[in-house]
Each structure stands twice: as C-alpha cells, then as structure tokens.
Amino acid sequence: MDIKEPIEKLLNTLGSQISKDVYGLDLKFKVVGTLKDSPNYSPKLMILIQTDKEVPNTLTIQNADWDYGKYAKLEDLQWSLNNLLKYIGVKNYEVGIILNQEQPRTDELPFPEEDDFINHPERFTTLVDDTYVLDNNTGWVHYLDWNKKIDVDNSYHLSEIDEEQWWESLTNEDKKKLQKLY
C-alpha cells in the first residue's frame, strides 16, 4: 500500500490548519521518503516530510497567554502531525520533519560554555533584568551569574518553563524581545 498520497493529503489539510492555527505557520508538506528499521526511532518506520518554508526550532503558540505553553519546540509540531495519522488508519509510523536549510535541531546545537555570553553576546538575549540569557538559536534560557558567566547546569527551553513566577517577571521589553525573535 502506498501511503505517501493519503499522508500528504492529510498533512496538507488538517496538518496545515494546525500549523497555522496553533503555531502561526502557513506550511505545505511533502512526503520525501521513509526511514525503515531505524534503531533510533520507535516505531520502526518514520515518514520524512519537508515543508515549503523554514520551520524554526522554537515556535510561538498563537493566542497563548504569557505563561507556560506560550512556546513550543519543533518536536511539538511533529507530535501534532503524528496524532493526525490515526485519521487515515496509519499506525506505528511517525512523522519526521526534514529542515529545508542546514539548520540543526535544537538538541543538535552546541550547548553554551559558561563564557559564551561574554565572548559572543550577539548570540544571546538578556531577560528579566539581565538575570537570564536566552540562546537565540535554540530557545534555551540560562541563568546568568553576577560575573556574566552562564550557569550551564541550570537551563530550560522556553517551552519547558512552567514556573508562573518566571513568566510574571517578564517585562514588556522582554516580551517584545521574545516576539521579535520568535
């Protein structure tokens, strides 16, 4: 059974609607291949798709309040698309998005060293009165020590910060910075 055509049709209807309504991305999808029996994936078959536009590593959830759930990872979009497969009876498959450009996934980017903010400040955005720095490429937030060194042991992706107090501490300027980035 060739599943390429029904999957593309599903992703370009319901998948496009979800990507637009939830993540604010107007995307079209194309099935470009599969990975079979990969030890890195469970289930053993991954459907590889490409989009017609670049998909960032950090996604903004449309119409979300400024709290936990405002941001998501690329993997969250993939998970949303995976959930659609049940509507066409496709089981034990996953959707994997192949990025259009040579853009590494969030978990493939180098983790910052403690001196990176001092040596490469353009890579980061300060938040909450310079208490935290955001890695612009990955969406990871790091505590910034008094000496401007990154606390590499304490970091969270924007999509994983569930402390209400952290979100409430964002100033309007911080929110503008985040909106400009993502």
C-alpha positions in Angstrom: 0.0 0.0 0.0 1.4 3.4 -1.0 0.8 5.7 2.0 2.5 8.7 0.5 -0.5 10.3 -1.2 -3.0 9.9 1.7 -0.4 11.2 4.2 0.4 14.2 2.1 -3.3 15.0 1.6 -3.9 14.7 5.4 -0.9 16.9 6.3 -1.9 19.5 3.7 -5.4 19.8 5.0 -5.6 19.1 8.8 -1.8 19.5 9.3 -1.7 22.8 7.5 -4.6 24.0 9.5 -3.0 23.0 12.8 0.3 24.5 11.9 -1.4 27.8 11.0 -3.9 28.0 13.9 -1.6 26.7 16.7 1.9 27.8 15.6 1.2 30.6 13.1 3.0 28.9 10.3 1.4 28.7 6.9 3.0 25.4 5.7 2.6 22.9 2.9 4.0 19.4 3.4 5.6 16.9 1.0 6.5 13.3 1.8 10.1 12.8 0.7 10.9 9.3 2.0 10.9 6.9 4.9 13.4 5.5 7.4 12.9 1.8 8.0 14.0 -0.3 10.9 15.9 2.6 12.5 17.2 1.8 15.9 16.8 5.5 16.9 13.0 5.5 16.3 10.2 3.7 17.8 8.1 2.8 15.8 10.5 1.4 13.3 9.2 3.5 10.3 9.5 7.2 10.1 7.8 9.2 7.3 10.1 12.0 6.3 8.4 15.2 5.3 9.6 18.6 4.1 7.9 21.9 4.3 7.7 24.7 1.8 9.0 27.2 4.3 11.6 27.2 7.0 10.4 25.9 10.4 12.2 27.5 13.4 13.4 25.4 16.3 11.3 27.5 18.7 7.7 28.1 17.9 5.2 30.6 19.3 1.8 29.3 20.2 -0.7 31.7 18.8 -3.1 33.5 21.1 -1.4 31.9 24.2 -1.0 33.9 27.4 2.5 34.8 28.6 3.0 31.7 30.7 3.8 28.0 30.3 2.6 26.9 26.9 3.5 30.2 25.1 6.4 28.5 23.2 7.0 25.1 21.8 9.8 23.1 20.1 9.9 21.7 16.6 9.3 18.3 18.1 5.9 19.6 19.3 4.8 20.3 15.8 5.9 16.8 14.7 3.9 15.4 17.6 0.8 17.3 16.5 1.3 15.9 12.9 1.8 12.4 14.3 -1.5 12.5 16.0 -3.3 13.1 12.7 -2.1 9.8 11.2 -4.8 7.9 13.1 -7.5 9.6 11.0 -6.4 7.6 7.9 -5.7 4.4 9.8 -1.9 4.7 9.7 -0.4 3.1 12.9 3.1 2.6 14.1 4.5 5.4 12.0 6.0 8.8 13.0 6.4 12.0 11.1 9.9 13.5 10.9 10.3 17.0 9.5 13.4 17.4 7.4 14.5 21.0 7.7 14.9 22.9 4.4 18.1 24.6 5.3 21.2 23.3 7.1 19.6 24.3 10.4 20.4 21.9 13.2 17.7 20.8 15.5 17.6 22.2 19.0 19.1 19.1 20.5 21.9 19.1 18.0 23.2 22.6 18.6 26.2 23.1 20.9 25.4 23.7 24.5 26.8 27.1 25.6 30.0 27.3 27.6 30.0 29.5 30.7 32.0 32.2 28.9 29.9 32.3 25.7 27.8 35.3 26.8 31.0 37.3 27.4 32.6 36.1 24.1 29.5 36.0 21.9 26.8 38.4 23.3 25.1 38.7 19.9 24.1 35.0 20.2 22.0 35.8 23.3 19.2 38.0 24.5 19.0 39.1 28.2 15.8 38.7 30.1 14.4 39.7 33.5 16.8 42.5 34.3 19.8 40.5 33.0 19.1 37.6 35.3 18.8 35.2 32.4 20.1 34.9 28.9 18.2 33.3 26.1 20.2 31.4 23.4 18.6 32.9 20.3 19.3 29.9 18.1 17.9 27.2 20.4 15.3 28.9 22.7 17.2 27.7 25.8 17.2 30.0 28.8 20.2 30.1 31.1 20.7 31.7 34.5 23.3 34.4 34.2 25.7 34.7 37.2 26.8 38.1 38.6 30.1 37.8 36.7 28.2 37.5 33.3 29.0 33.8 33.1 26.3 31.3 32.1 25.3 28.8 34.7 25.4 25.8 32.3 23.9 23.5 34.9 20.6 25.4 35.1 18.9 25.8 31.8 15.4 25.2 30.3 13.9 25.5 27.0 11.2 28.3 26.8 8.6 25.6 26.2 9.6 23.8 29.4 9.5 26.7 31.9 6.4 26.1 34.0 7.1 28.4 36.9 4.4 31.0 36.9 6.7 33.4 38.7 9.3 33.4 35.9 6.6 34.3 33.3 5.2 37.0 35.5 8.7 38.5 35.9 9.0 39.2 32.2 8.8 42.9 31.5 7.1 44.4 28.5 10.5 44.9 27.0 11.3 41.2 27.5 8.1 40.2 25.8 8.9 42.5 22.8 12.4 40.8 22.5 10.8 37.4 22.5 8.2 38.4 20.0 10.8 39.8 17.7 12.9 36.6 17.9 10.1 34.1 17.5 
